[in-house]
């Protein structure tokens, strides 16, 4: 009920429904996440921060992944490897929920303009979490809001690390270009824009073509999602990198694993049927035949749900990609306008930019300062700070970068 009302925009109803979940329920932390989301949408941001924080603290209570007692009983009959994968996925799901609720609290603090608190909240998200690859970008926005453009660029450059090349977020390049422009480093911003258009323009066309070729059937989307999941996290195929952002969520992974468990269940049914010669009927008749019909229905349901999830995600992220391509074009026009203004009246151009710049990032008591030696280290990702000097208001003859 909470999810349904939330999707329909009935935020007050969603918060009310979420409040009915008992604190003893394993779904209680999830209800807190949904309730907090509804509260933020109603502009009850302070209460949203409270519930997001409580969700993060109670996330370990979530010991299930939308699976009932029947699924748990079936798991006992599965091969050890599948059962181990299922248990591991449940633990990952709890960690994922904790990270998402922490991110929700950080976003709400950002919305309240409490940037220092948001900064510390983002720091609590483990770097090993798949959620961190998205929230690192949000953390960079938090620095941008404080006009710490060098810190913003430092966080964004972490995506250039080989460890994070699997991550796909077109908004990273947009914010990087904006940060360079805020420092009046227009040539650097122009290089980011040109590279972005070269890399992602064709991807946008490929995604649009796939959606247009499959307007109603969800199964091709599910198959594509499974292919991306099997390809491996670090892939050179841009379409799969684009899909990494959603097919590696606990939601889709649990569906893919459920399909594998169906295959294992068929093997178990056939083995039991073959071992009893007096009642042996084969997989198409008798009780084994009935069970296989049920499993056929289960597979179709999994592929339908998974396909719809992948299709909706592809459409949503494609719209973001198109929007980012448009933003890049506007920035390109802005750069060209600035260059024209410089040629026509350099003094006026410098005067219009004077006062812009970069605030020197403040080091917290729990932070150390080290120089960059050209190597990316996993424990340093997200903590880099650039040392660029703003060119705003300077003459054409100086370049302190």
C-alpha positions in Angstrom: 0.0 0.0 0.0 2.8 2.4 0.9 4.6 1.8 -2.4 1.4 2.1 -4.4 0.4 5.4 -2.8 4.0 6.7 -3.1 4.0 6.0 -6.9 0.6 7.6 -7.3 1.8 10.8 -5.6 -0.3 10.3 -2.5 2.5 11.2 -0.1 0.4 11.7 3.0 -1.3 8.3 2.4 2.0 6.6 1.8 3.4 8.0 5.1 0.2 6.8 6.9 0.4 3.3 5.4 4.1 3.0 6.3 3.4 3.9 9.9 1.2 0.8 10.2 4.2 -1.6 9.8 5.2 -3.0 13.2 8.7 -2.3 14.5 9.2 -6.1 15.0 8.7 -6.7 11.3 11.7 -7.5 9.0 10.1 -5.0 6.6 10.1 -2.2 9.2 13.4 -0.5 7.9 12.0 -0.5 4.4 8.8 1.1 5.6 11.0 3.8 7.3 12.8 4.5 4.0 9.4 4.8 2.1 8.0 6.9 4.9 11.0 9.3 4.9 10.7 9.6 1.1 7.1 10.6 1.4 7.9 13.1 4.2 10.6 14.8 2.1 8.1 15.0 -0.8 5.6 16.8 1.6 8.4 19.2 2.6 8.6 17.6 6.0 12.4 17.4 5.5 13.4 17.4 9.2 11.2 14.4 9.9 12.5 12.8 6.8 16.1 13.1 8.1 15.0 11.4 11.3 13.3 8.5 9.6 16.1 8.0 7.1 18.6 7.9 9.9 16.5 5.4 11.8 16.2 3.2 8.7 20.0 3.2 8.3 20.4 2.1 12.0 17.8 -0.7 11.7 18.7 -1.9 8.2 20.1 -5.2 9.5 16.6 -6.2 10.6 15.9 -6.7 6.9 16.7 -10.4 6.5 14.5 -11.1 3.5 14.3 -9.9 -0.1 10.6 -9.7 -0.9 10.5 -13.5 -0.4 7.9 -15.4 1.7 8.1 -18.6 3.7 7.6 -20.7 0.5 10.8 -19.2 -1.0 12.7 -20.0 2.2 11.5 -23.6 2.2 12.5 -24.0 -1.5 15.9 -22.6 -0.6 16.5 -25.6 1.6 16.2 -27.9 -1.3 18.5 -25.9 -3.6 22.1 -26.8 -4.3 24.6 -25.4 -1.8 26.0 -22.9 -4.3 22.6 -21.3 -5.0 21.6 -21.3 -1.4 24.9 -19.6 -0.5 24.3 -17.0 -3.2 20.8 -16.3 -1.8 22.1 -15.8 1.7 24.8 -13.5 0.5 22.3 -11.5 -1.5 20.2 -11.1 1.6 23.2 -9.7 3.5 24.0 -7.4 0.5 20.4 -6.2 0.5 20.7 -5.1 4.1 23.9 -3.2 3.5 22.4 -1.7 0.4 19.3 -0.5 2.3 21.6 1.0 5.0 23.6 2.9 2.4 20.5 4.1 0.6 18.9 5.4 3.8 22.1 7.1 4.7 22.2 8.7 1.3 18.5 9.8 1.8 19.4 11.5 5.0 22.4 13.3 3.3 20.1 14.5 0.5 17.6 15.8 2.9 20.3 17.7 4.8 21.5 19.1 1.5 18.0 20.3 0.7 17.9 22.0 4.1 21.2 23.8 3.2 23.0 22.1 6.1 26.0 21.2 3.8 28.5 20.4 6.6 26.2 17.8 8.1 25.4 16.4 4.6 29.1 16.2 4.0 29.7 14.0 7.1 26.6 11.9 6.3 27.9 11.1 2.8 31.2 10.1 4.4 29.3 7.3 6.3 28.4 5.4 3.1 30.9 2.6 2.6 33.0 2.8 -0.5 32.5 -0.9 -1.1 28.8 -0.3 -1.6 27.4 0.0 -5.1 25.3 2.9 -3.8 28.6 4.9 -3.1 29.3 5.2 -6.9 26.1 7.3 -7.3 26.3 9.2 -4.0 29.9 10.3 -4.7 28.5 12.5 -7.5 25.9 13.9 -5.0 28.7 14.5 -2.5 30.5 16.5 -5.2 27.3 18.6 -5.7 27.4 19.3 -1.9 30.9 20.8 -2.4 29.7 22.7 -5.5 26.9 24.3 -3.4 29.6 25.5 -1.0 31.5 27.0 -4.0 34.4 24.6 -3.3 34.9 23.8 -7.0 38.4 22.3 -6.5 36.9 19.8 -4.1 34.1 19.1 -6.5 36.6 18.3 -9.3 38.6 16.2 -6.9 35.6 14.0 -6.1 34.6 13.7 -9.7 38.1 12.7 -10.9 37.7 9.6 -8.8 35.5 8.2 -11.6 38.6 8.2 -13.8 40.1 5.5 -11.5 40.2 2.0 -13.1 38.3 0.8 -10.0 35.3 3.0 -10.9 35.3 2.7 -14.7 32.3 0.4 -14.5 30.2 3.3 -13.1 28.0 5.1 -15.5 26.6 8.5 -14.6 26.4 11.1 -17.4 25.8 13.9 -14.9 29.4 13.5 -13.6 30.7 15.0 -16.8 28.1 17.8 -16.7 29.1 18.8 -13.2 32.8 18.6 -14.1 32.2 21.0 -17.0 30.2 23.3 -14.8 32.9 23.4 -12.2 35.6 24.3 -14.8 33.3 27.0 -16.0 32.7 28.3 -12.5 36.5 28.7 -12.3 36.4 30.4 -15.8 38.6 27.6 -17.2 36.7 27.5 -20.4 39.2 25.4 -22.5 39.1 22.6 -19.9 35.3 22.7 -19.9 35.3 22.6 -23.7 37.4 19.4 -23.7 35.0 17.7 -21.2 32.0 18.7 -23.4 33.6 17.4 -26.7 34.7 14.1 -25.1 31.2 13.7 -23.6 29.4 14.2 -27.0 31.9 11.8 -28.7 31.4 9.0 -26.1 27.7 9.2 -25.2 26.0 10.5 -28.3 26.0 7.1 -30.0 24.9 5.4 -26.8 21.8 7.6 -26.6 20.9 6.5 -30.1 21.5 2.8 -29.3 19.2 2.9 -26.2 16.5 4.7 -28.2 16.7 2.2 -31.0 16.4 -0.8 -28.7 13.3 0.7 -26.9 11.7 1.5 -30.3 12.3 -2.1 -31.5 10.7 -3.6 -28.4 7.7 -1.4 -27.6 5.6 -3.9 -25.6 7.4 -7.2 -25.1 9.3 -7.2 -21.7 11.3 -10.4 -22.3 14.0 -8.8 -24.6 14.7 -6.3 -21.8 15.0 -9.1 -19.2 17.4 -11.0 -21.5 19.5 -7.9 -22.1 19.6 -7.3 -18.4 20.8 -10.8 -17.7 23.4 -10.5 -20.4 24.7 -7.3 -18.8 24.7 -9.0 -15.4 26.8 -11.9 -16.7 29.2 -9.7 -18.6 31.0 -8.7 -15.5 31.2 -5.4 -13.7 34.2 -4.0 -15.7 33.1 -4.2 -19.3 34.1 -2.2 -22.4 30.6 -2.4 -23.8 29.0 1.0 -23.2 25.4 -0.4 -23.2 26.3 -2.8 -20.4 28.0 0.0 -18.4 24.9 2.1 -18.9 22.8 -0.8 -17.4 25.2 -1.5 -14.5 23.5 1.3 -12.6 20.2 -0.7 -12.2 20.7 -4.4 -13.2 23.1 -4.8 -10.2 20.5 -3.7 -7.8 19.3 -6.3 -5.2 15.9 -6.2 -6.9 17.1 -7.4 -10.3 19.7 -9.7 -9.0 17.2 -11.5 -6.8 15.0 -12.0 -9.8 17.9 -13.5 -11.9 18.8 -15.8 -9.0 15.2 -16.9 -8.6 15.2 -18.0 -12.3 18.4 -20.0 -11.6 16.7 -21.6 -8.6 13.7 -22.6 -10.8 16.1 -24.5 -13.1 17.6 -26.3 -10.1 14.0 -27.1 -8.8 13.2 -28.8 -12.2 16.3 -31.0 -11.8 15.2 -32.0 -8.3 11.7 -32.8 -9.5 12.9 -34.9 -12.3 15.4 -36.7 -10.1 12.8 -37.6 -7.5 10.3 -38.7 -10.2 12.9 -41.0 -11.8 13.9 -42.6 -8.5 10.4 -43.9 -7.9 9.6 -46.4 -10.7 6.2 -47.2 -9.3 4.9 -43.6 -9.8 7.3 -42.4 -12.6 5.3 -40.3 -15.1 8.0 -38.1 -16.7 8.1 -34.3 -16.6 5.0 -33.7 -18.8 2.5 -35.8 -16.9 1.1 -36.5 -13.4 2.2 -34.5 -10.4 5.7 -33.7 -11.9 3.9 -32.3 -15.0 1.8 -30.1 -12.7 4.8 -28.8 -10.9 6.6 -28.0 -14.1 3.5 -26.0 -15.2 3.8 -24.0 -12.0 7.5 -23.4 -12.6 6.8 -22.3 -16.2 4.4 -19.7 -14.7 7.1 -18.7 -12.2 9.7 -18.1 -15.0 7.2 -16.0 -17.0 6.5 -13.9 -14.0 10.2 -13.4 -13.2 10.9 -12.4 -16.8 7.9 -10.1 -16.9 8.8 -8.3 -13.7 12.5 -8.1 -14.5 11.8 -6.9 -18.1 9.5 -4.2 -16.9 12.1 -3.0 -14.4 14.8 -2.9 -17.0 12.6 -1.2 -19.6 11.5 1.5 -17.2 15.0 2.0 -15.9 16.4 2.3 -19.5 13.8 4.9 -20.4 14.4 6.9 -17.2 18.2 7.0 -17.6 17.9 7.6 -21.3 15.9 10.8 -20.6 18.6 11.9 -18.1 21.2 11.2 -20.8 19.3 13.3 -23.4 18.9 16.1 -20.9 22.6 16.0 -20.1 23.5 16.2 -23.8 21.3 19.3 -24.1 23.0 20.8 -21.0 26.4 20.3 -22.6 25.2 22.0 -25.8 24.0 25.0 -23.8 27.4 25.2 -22.0 29.2 24.9 -25.4 27.1 27.9 -26.6 28.0 29.8 -23.4 31.7 29.1 -24.0 31.5 30.3 -27.6 29.7 33.5 -26.4 32.4 34.1 -23.8 35.1 33.7 -26.4 33.3 36.1 -28.7 32.9 38.6 -25.9 36.7 38.3 -25.1 37.5 39.2 -28.7 35.0 42.1 -28.9 35.7 43.7 -25.5 38.2 41.9 -23.2 37.9 44.5 -20.4 34.1 44.1 -20.2 34.3 40.3 -20.2 36.8 40.4 -17.3 34.7 42.8 -15.4 31.5 40.7 -15.7 33.4 37.7 -14.2 35.2 39.5 -11.4 34.1 38.2 -8.0 33.6 34.6 -9.1 36.1 32.1 -8.0 36.7 29.2 -5.7 36.6 29.0 -1.9 39.6 27.3 -0.4 38.4 23.9 0.9 38.6 23.7 4.6 40.3 20.6 6.1 38.3 19.0 8.9 39.9 17.7 12.1 39.5 14.1 10.9 41.2 14.7 7.5 44.8 14.7 6.4 46.4 16.4 3.5 48.7 14.5 1.1 50.0 15.3 -2.4 48.9 13.3 -5.4 51.6 11.1 -6.9 49.8 10.0 -10.0 48.3 6.8 -8.6 44.7 6.1 -7.6 44.3 4.2 -4.3 41.0 2.7 -3.3 41.0 4.2 0.2 41.6 7.7 -1.4 38.8 7.6 -3.9 36.4 10.4 -3.4 38.8 12.4 -1.2 40.9 14.2 -3.9 41.0 18.0 -4.1 42.3 19.9 -7.1 44.6 22.9 -6.8 43.4 25.1 -9.7 43.4 28.9 -9.4 40.3 30.7 -10.7 40.8 32.6 -13.9 37.7 34.7 -13.4 38.4 38.4 -13.8 42.0 37.9 -15.0 43.5 39.1 -18.2 44.1 37.0 -21.2 47.8 37.0 -20.5 47.7 35.1 -17.2 47.2 31.4 -16.6 47.8 30.3 -13.1 46.5 26.7 -13.5 
